[in-house]
Amino acid sequence: MLRLEGECMCALNTVKRGAETVVLKTYQEKDALHFEAERRALAELNGLPGIVAVFALRDLQITMKYYPQGDLYSLVARLNETDQRLPVARVKLYARELLRALETCHSRGVAHLDVKLDNILLDEQGIVLTDFGMAVTKRVHAKQQGTAMYMAPEVYTQHFEGHCYDTFNADMWSFAATMFVLLRGSPPFHCPSVDCPFYRAYTGSRQVFWDYYKVPADAAAFIEDVMVVTRRLEEKRPSASEALAHAWLN
């Protein structure tokens, strides 16, 4: 099948290799830069806990482990069909595991820049982070990339300090938006700008925002503590390590 990954199209095919099932992810020639971004990131991360297992990267194709339980987006979509939500204890488990995966990425100098439900796979032991086609190996970046509903405002806007932003900071905003979807079943914003009334409420009338979405107060406090609106490069959100120590997760 074809899958849209940020700004590029990839073909994902499940095939048998002997007794093992694997996934072949094939980039188009026009998206070679995204393949190269993924290759660079996985050179630092492959084999580490919380990161998708990859067996080979060559000729614009990645051979990956098959995760039959699918991704978090599909899980939430199935729950939404029956108006259900994940148990809060399960959300906390996924939050801890995703933060550990981001902690691993950031400790190796890799920013994912497209953290979202679609890019989190369910594993036998929990979850793994996948799809590093938007990843960068630098802390300060200028290109707008990712998915608008999960994108940090300083990434989305073209007017943030010459449009340079902290990539690890951006990952943490996307993490918080992901947790919001797990709790509520939908993203907090259509996009993180004043064009979105929900974003205007979050930045202006926060109690109205939380009253509308009916997120439990302690979970809302956790998301607020991570989803900090920054206006300068030196302003920081909690790191993945710091967020792991938050009272809501412990």
C-alpha positions as a printed NumPy array, in Angstrom:
array([[  0.   ,   0.   ,   0.   ],
       [  1.003,   3.659,  -0.354],
       [  1.358,   5.7  ,   2.802],
       [  1.754,   9.447,   3.175],
       [  4.607,  10.256,   5.558],
       [  4.772,  13.981,   6.143],
       [  5.72 ,  15.37 ,   2.742],
       [  6.519,  12.105,   0.89 ],
       [  4.863,   8.935,  -0.316],
       [  6.185,   5.513,   0.66 ],
       [  5.097,   2.052,  -0.414],
       [  4.694,  -0.398,   2.468],
       [  4.475,  -4.087,   1.635],
       [  4.366,  -7.059,   3.961],
       [  6.323, -10.033,   2.591],
       [  7.566, -13.406,   3.768],
       [ 11.293, -13.955,   4.152],
       [ 11.599, -17.642,   4.901],
       [  9.605, -18.265,   8.062],
       [  9.655, -14.583,   8.98 ],
       [  7.279, -11.796,   7.931],
       [  8.917,  -8.43 ,   7.256],
       [  7.827,  -5.032,   5.958],
       [  9.45 ,  -3.46 ,   2.901],
       [  9.259,   0.315,   2.936],
       [ 10.167,   1.794,  -0.453],
       [ 10.767,   5.493,  -1.11 ],
       [ 10.25 ,   7.13 ,  -4.484],
       [ 13.296,   8.62 ,  -6.195],
       [ 11.983,  12.149,  -5.582],
       [ 11.961,  11.397,  -1.843],
       [ 15.559,  10.195,  -1.637],
       [ 16.365,  12.908,   0.926],
       [ 13.771,  11.442,   3.287],
       [ 15.304,   7.993,   2.86 ],
       [ 18.7  ,   9.479,   3.651],
       [ 17.264,  11.173,   6.772],
       [ 15.871,   7.854,   7.945],
       [ 19.116,   6.049,   7.142],
       [ 21.14 ,   8.568,   9.182],
       [ 18.775,   8.41 ,  12.148],
       [ 18.595,   4.618,  12.223],
       [ 22.371,   4.349,  11.959],
       [ 22.368,   5.92 ,  15.437],
       [ 19.276,   4.219,  16.83 ],
       [ 18.723,   0.771,  15.304],
       [ 18.672,  -1.988,  17.902],
       [ 17.918,   0.321,  20.81 ],
       [ 14.805,  -0.144,  23.003],
       [ 11.696,   1.675,  21.837],
       [ 12.95 ,   2.074,  18.25 ],
       [ 11.606,   0.165,  15.224],
       [ 13.772,  -2.841,  14.366],
       [ 15.393,  -2.545,  10.93 ],
       [ 17.218,  -5.335,   9.105],
       [ 18.499,  -3.533,   5.996],
       [ 18.6  ,  -0.072,   4.352],
       [ 19.637,   0.148,   0.704],
       [ 18.442,   1.274,  -2.716],
       [ 15.704,   3.527,  -1.266],
       [ 14.246,   0.524,   0.556],
       [ 14.09 ,  -0.318,   4.257],
       [ 13.457,  -3.858,   5.509],
       [ 11.782,  -3.655,   8.908],
       [ 10.282,  -5.929,  11.504],
       [  6.571,  -6.619,  11.056],
       [  4.417,  -5.472,  13.982],
       [  1.089,  -7.297,  13.546],
       [ -0.724,  -5.259,  16.21 ],
       [ -0.48 ,  -2.147,  14.031],
       [ -0.094,   1.45 ,  15.159],
       [ -1.683,   3.666,  17.801],
       [ -3.653,   5.607,  15.198],
       [ -5.524,   2.451,  14.17 ],
       [ -6.132,   1.538,  17.804],
       [ -7.623,   4.957,  18.627],
       [ -9.694,   4.921,  15.419],
       [-11.249,   1.581,  16.425],
       [-12.057,   2.928,  19.883],
       [-13.582,   6.084,  18.406],
       [-15.997,   3.982,  16.349],
       [-17.63 ,   2.844,  19.603],
       [-17.049,   6.128,  21.491],
       [-14.495,   4.51 ,  23.806],
       [-11.235,   5.824,  25.217],
       [ -8.036,   4.159,  26.311],
       [ -7.839,   3.553,  30.077],
       [ -5.755,   6.281,  31.696],
       [ -3.362,   3.66 ,  33.079],
       [ -2.673,   2.489,  29.521],
       [ -2.106,   6.085,  28.366],
       [  0.428,   6.548,  31.172],
       [  2.203,   3.347,  30.119],
       [  2.432,   4.535,  26.526],
       [  3.563,   7.978,  27.691],
       [  6.44 ,   6.507,  29.693],
       [  7.518,   4.272,  26.821],
       [  7.336,   7.06 ,  24.241],
       [  9.313,   9.374,  26.506],
       [ 11.989,   6.699,  26.905],
       [ 12.146,   6.34 ,  23.122],
       [ 12.521,  10.126,  22.739],
       [ 15.101,  10.158,  25.521],
       [ 17.065,   7.581,  23.517],
       [ 16.734,   9.591,  20.297],
       [ 17.765,  12.858,  21.883],
       [ 20.691,  11.298,  23.747],
       [ 22.005,  10.157,  20.339],
       [ 21.477,  13.59 ,  18.804],
       [ 18.404,  12.613,  16.763],
       [ 15.161,  14.637,  16.654],
       [ 12.21 ,  12.753,  15.137],
       [ 10.134,  15.818,  14.09 ],
       [  7.033,  13.804,  13.196],
       [  5.91 ,  12.231,  16.469],
       [  2.263,  11.197,  16.117],
       [ -0.006,   8.186,  16.589],
       [  0.624,   6.914,  13.046],
       [  4.353,   6.642,  13.78 ],
       [  4.038,   4.619,  16.988],
       [  3.767,   0.86 ,  16.574],
       [  2.426,  -1.618,  19.107],
       [  4.954,  -4.235,  20.136],
       [  4.674,  -7.288,  22.378],
       [  6.445,  -5.331,  25.113],
       [  4.683,  -1.995,  24.515],
       [  5.334,   0.532,  21.753],
       [  8.136,   1.485,  19.36 ],
       [  8.801,   4.708,  17.465],
       [  9.054,   4.425,  13.669],
       [  9.151,   6.527,  10.447],
       [ 12.29 ,   8.654,  10.752],
       [ 11.979,  10.206,   7.295],
       [ 11.632,  13.677,   8.861],
       [ 14.399,  13.165,  11.423],
       [ 17.348,  15.519,  11.758],
       [ 20.637,  15.225,  13.6  ],
       [ 20.92 ,  18.847,  14.634],
       [ 19.498,  20.74 ,  17.569],
       [ 18.57 ,  23.972,  15.751],
       [ 16.639,  23.694,  12.492],
       [ 14.785,  26.054,  10.151],
       [ 12.596,  23.873,   7.924],
       [  8.871,  23.486,   8.614],
       [  8.222,  19.754,   8.672],
       [  5.967,  17.277,  10.392],
       [  2.173,  17.057,  10.678],
       [  0.253,  20.264,  11.414],
       [ -2.044,  18.801,  14.097],
       [  0.982,  17.646,  16.121],
       [  3.424,  20.381,  15.084],
       [  4.85 ,  22.789,  17.623],
       [  3.822,  26.425,  17.011],
       [  7.403,  27.552,  16.485],
       [  7.748,  24.936,  13.715],
       [  4.432,  25.858,  12.124],
       [  4.931,  29.614,  12.072],
       [  7.268,  31.384,   9.67 ],
       [  7.95 ,  34.213,  12.132],
       [  9.755,  32.537,  15.026],
       [ 13.283,  33.97 ,  15.321],
       [ 13.926,  33.74 ,  11.597],
       [ 12.124,  30.408,  11.704],
       [ 14.852,  28.626,  13.633],
       [ 13.664,  26.316,  16.386],
       [ 14.915,  23.751,  18.896],
       [ 14.237,  20.301,  17.435],
       [ 14.14 ,  18.456,  20.777],
       [ 11.686,  21.072,  22.07 ],
       [  9.532,  20.471,  18.996],
       [  9.461,  16.715,  19.664],
       [  8.187,  17.338,  23.188],
       [  5.246,  19.435,  21.945],
       [  4.355,  16.625,  19.52 ],
       [  4.615,  14.116,  22.371],
       [  2.116,  16.14 ,  24.432],
       [ -0.268,  16.431,  21.469],
       [ -0.024,  12.652,  21.026],
       [ -0.943,  12.085,  24.662],
       [ -3.911,  14.423,  24.239],
       [ -5.216,  12.282,  21.355],
       [ -4.818,   9.116,  23.418],
       [ -6.87 ,  10.679,  26.22 ],
       [ -9.494,  12.451,  24.131],
       [ -9.625,  10.588,  20.793],
       [ -8.856,  13.663,  18.662],
       [ -6.004,  16.199,  18.33 ],
       [ -6.136,  19.412,  20.399],
       [ -5.748,  21.734,  17.381],
       [ -6.207,  21.677,  13.624],
       [ -2.969,  23.654,  13.521],
       [ -1.008,  25.539,  16.214],
       [ -1.828,  29.068,  15.083],
       [ -4.366,  31.813,  15.721],
       [ -6.265,  30.553,  12.665],
       [ -7.454,  27.662,  14.867],
       [-10.049,  28.633,  17.518],
       [ -8.95 ,  25.783,  19.793],
       [ -5.372,  27.038,  19.763],
       [ -6.593,  30.552,  20.503],
       [ -8.505,  29.145,  23.48 ],
       [ -5.445,  27.216,  24.704],
       [ -3.271,  30.295,  24.576],
       [ -5.924,  32.7  ,  25.834],
       [ -8.737,  31.002,  27.778],
       [ -7.182,  27.776,  28.962],
       [ -9.958,  26.856,  31.386],
       [-12.481,  27.159,  28.545],
       [-10.257,  24.877,  26.477],
       [-10.086,  22.149,  29.142],
       [-13.766,  22.479,  30.041],
       [-14.642,  21.875,  26.394],
       [-12.45 ,  18.788,  26.017],
       [-13.189,  17.343,  29.482],
       [ -9.703,  15.971,  30.045],
       [ -9.113,  14.925,  33.689],
       [ -7.478,  17.735,  35.658],
       [ -4.301,  15.842,  36.556],
       [ -3.784,  14.719,  32.946],
       [ -4.48 ,  18.256,  31.723],
       [ -1.845,  19.563,  34.141],
       [  0.694,  17.106,  32.742],
       [ -0.035,  18.112,  29.153],
       [  0.173,  21.824,  30.054],
       [  3.505,  21.308,  31.784],
       [  4.92 ,  19.808,  28.568],
       [  2.94 ,  21.735,  25.926],
       [  4.566,  25.076,  26.701],
       [  4.248,  27.81 ,  24.075],
       [  7.764,  29.115,  23.449],
       [  8.641,  32.395,  21.778],
       [ 12.447,  32.339,  21.869],
       [ 15.059,  29.657,  21.269],
       [ 16.262,  29.793,  24.858],
       [ 12.788,  28.949,  26.214],
       [ 12.535,  25.247,  26.911],
       [  9.875,  22.644,  27.506],
       [ 10.696,  19.776,  29.84 ],
       [ 13.085,  17.275,  28.302],
       [ 11.991,  13.662,  27.877],
       [ 13.966,  12.767,  31.018],
       [ 12.323,  15.548,  33.015],
       [  8.847,  14.642,  31.807],
       [  9.411,  11.042,  32.919],
       [  9.754,  12.344,  36.486],
       [  6.379,  14.144,  36.381],
       [  3.997,  13.247,  39.211],
       [  1.23 ,  12.193,  36.774],
       [  3.42 ,   9.381,  35.449],
       [  4.578,   8.232,  38.875]])
